[in-house]
Amino acid sequence: MTHSHDDQTSSQTLRLFLCIEMPESIKARLGELQSELRRLDAPASWVKPANIHLTLKFFGDVPTTKIPDIIAATRHAIGSCSPFQVTIGGTGVFPSARKPAVLWVGFSQLPEPLMRLHQSLEDELAKAGFARESKRFNPHLTIARLRQPRHAHLLADALLAKGFAEESFTAQEIILMRSQLSPQGSLYTRQAILPFQN
């Protein structure tokens, strides 16, 4: 990768998404759950606990010149949003337990403020020229991706059997995060922190 084009910022793109970070206590427990599941020795790509977050909007590659638009639209969307409680609990798999591709920890119940926030983000970002999400918002925390069917159902069955005891925290901000793919896996860096209004 050359750095000779750094002065041409207009042609630069960053891989970006908006998310809510998980507290350290939940990340630690997600790590413990992963450690238990790893003992089954089924092929899986495990997400580092430090990298587990609730994605609200994934943009993909965005020109750096558009970042102020994202921040402005996000600020607008969260203008009327106060901090709200989120309860993490329960487990699941996509698309099904018979053919699992993604293992996740979910939400005991979806908080109404979270659903409103997501809708508001979609509306404001659409006005700013960013495509709406075609799929229904299905918030979850991905803990592993399964690329081979071998023994995958064992992992899915174990995850569903173990579950995840409820833990609540207060969401107080949205993070605009950059994702870089590296040989060590995804590297995430915060581009902006956008707090809810108290």
Secondary structure by P-SEA (a helix, b strand, c coil): ccccccccccccccbbbbbbbbcaaaaaaaaaaaaaaacccccccccccccccccccccccccccaaaaaaaaaaaaaccccbbbbbbbbcccccccccccccbbbbccccaaaaaaaaaaaaaaaaaccccccccbbbbbbcbbbccccaaaaaaaaaaaacccbbbbbbccccbbbbbbccccbbbbbcbbbbccc
